[in-house]
C-alpha cells in the first residue's frame, strides 16, 4: 500500500499514426483529434472519404518502397494498425517498422492479426525498441499458450474483444435493416459502400 505519485503522460500534442484508414481508423482519429492529437494516416486508396480527418495522409502509391509507411512509424507516438487481412497486408507491420518507431512509442493492433509479425513484435517489446503495445487480434486465435507474447510485461493483450460490446449484435442488425430498406426501395441504384472484390475489403 504505497502512495507513490508519478507524472502522467498527456495525449494532447502527441501524434497518432494510422496504418490503414478505413472506418475503424477514422472513428478512432476523431477521438484522437478531440484529445488534441496530431493525426497521420497511411492508406492504399486515393479518393475515399476521411482524408480531411488527418493532418497528413501518405499513400502507398507515392512510395512503393514502403518509405511512406515507415515515415508514419517513425513520426508517431502511437501507431494504430487497423489493416484488413489479405495477401497484400500479411505481416505489414514487422521488424523494419518496429525498428523505425521511437523508443517511447506504443503500437496498437485492432485490425487483423495476420498484419503483424508477432515474432518481430515480441523482440521489439522485450528489447525496448518500443515502449509498449496493445494487441486485440492475433495471427492464430486463440493465442497459443506457448506464444512468447504472453510473457511481455509491456503488452496489453485482449482476446479479439475490442468490438464485443452490449450492442454487438444490435448494431449490425440495424445496419442490415437499413440496407434491406434501401435495396427494396423503387429508386435503388446501388449501395454507398461496397466490397472491392479484387482488394478483399
N, C-alpha and C positions, 0 to 999 in steps of 0.2 A: 504494500500500500504506500507507494512512493508518489509524492506530489511533485513530479518533475516537469517543469514548464519547458516548452520548446517553441521555436519560431515557426509559425505556419507559413506554408508557401501560398502564393496567390496565382490565380489563373489570369487575372487582368494583366494585359501586356505580354502574355505568353503566346506562342504560336502553335496552332493546331494544324497538322498536315494530314490531309486525307488522301489515301491511296484507293482510288475508286471514288466516284462522286455521284452515286445514284441516290435513291430515296433515303436509305439509311444514313448515308453520309450527310445529305443535305439537311435532314431533320436534326442531326447532331450539330451541324455547323450553325444552325440558327440558335441553338442553345449556347454554343461557344461564343457566338457574337454577342449575345445578351450579357455574357460574363466579361466582355471586353477583350476577347482574344482576337488575334490576327489569324486569318484563315488562308491556308494554301491548299490547292487541290491539284491532284494528278488524275487525269481521266483519259479514256481512249477516244471518245467520240466528240466531235465538234457539233455545235448547233443544237444541243439538247438544253432543256431548262436547267437553271440552277447556277450558272456561272456567275450571276450577279451576287450570289451569297459569299463568294470568295474574294479576297483581296488580290489574289493572283492565281491564275489557272495555267497549268502546264499540260500539254497534250503529248501522248505517246508518239504521235506522228512527227512532232517537232524535233525529237531526239531519239531516233530508232535505236541508238546505242545505250539507252537507259539512263542517260545523264539527267533527264528531266525528273525522273522518279528519284534518283539519288539525291538531287538537289532538295527535294521535299524532305527526305530522311535527314539530310544534313542540317537544314534550317529549322526544322520543327522541334519544339519542346515535347510535344505529344504527337505521335504518329498513329493514326487510326486507319486500319485496313478493313474495308468492307467490300472487297472484291468478290464477284461471283466465282463459283468454281468452274473449272474447264481447263482444256489443254493450254490455252494462252495465258492463264494465270497460275498455273501449277508452280508452287514454291516461288512465287514472285517476290516474296519477302525472305531473303536469305542472308548468307554471311556478308556479302558485299554491302547490302542495305543496312544491316545492323552495325557494321563497322563504320558506316558513314554517320551514324547518329551521334549526338552529343552524349558524353558520359552521364549527364544528368537527365537524359531523355527517357521517356516512357513509351513503350509500344503497346498498342491496344488492338486486338483482333476480334471482330464481331461479324465477319462475313462468312467465309467458308474456310475450314481448316486446311484444305489442300493448298491454299495460297501461301502458307507459311512453312518454311523449312524448320521443323521443330528441333532438329539436331543443332542447327546454327543458332536458333533462339536460346536453347539451353546453354550453349557455350557462351553466348553474349551475356546472359544473366549471371552465370557462375563466375565469369572473369571480370565483371564490372564494366563491360563495354557499354552497357546501358544500365540505367539505374533501376528499372523495374518494368514489369509488363502486366497486363490484364488480358486474359485469353478466355473466350467463351466457346470457341469452336476448335476442333482438332481434326487432323487427317484421318484418324481412326477413333470412332466413338462407340462405346465409352472409352475414355482414355485408358490404355492398358495400365495395370497396376505397377508394371516394371518400367514405365516411362520415367526418365530422369527429370522430367518437368515437375513431378510431384515433390522432388527434393529442393526445388529452387525457392528459397525463403523470400525472394523479392518478386515473386509471381503471385498475382491474384487469379485464381483458377475457378471457373464456374462451368457446370455441365450442360453447355448449349442451352442456357436458361434465360438469356437476356430478354427474350420476347415472351416468356411464359408468364403472362400477367393474368389477372382475373377476367380480362376481356379478350383473352387469346382466341377463343372460338367465336365470340360475338362479332368482333370487328371484321374478320374475313367473310362471315355470313352476310353482314350488312353490305360489304363491297360486292359480293356475288349478286345480291338482290338488286343493287344499283345497276350492275352490268346487264342483268337479265331484263330489267325495265328498259334500259337503253336499247338493247338488242330487239326487244319486242315492239319498239316504237315504229310507227309507219315511216318516219323520216330518218331511220337509222342509216348511217353512211360509213360506219366503222368506229372502232374504239380509239380513244385518245392514246392509250399506251398499249403497245403490242410487243410480244416477244420477237426479237430478231433471231430467226431460226439458225442463221449462219453463226451468230455470236453465242447463242445459247442462253440469252437473257434479254 
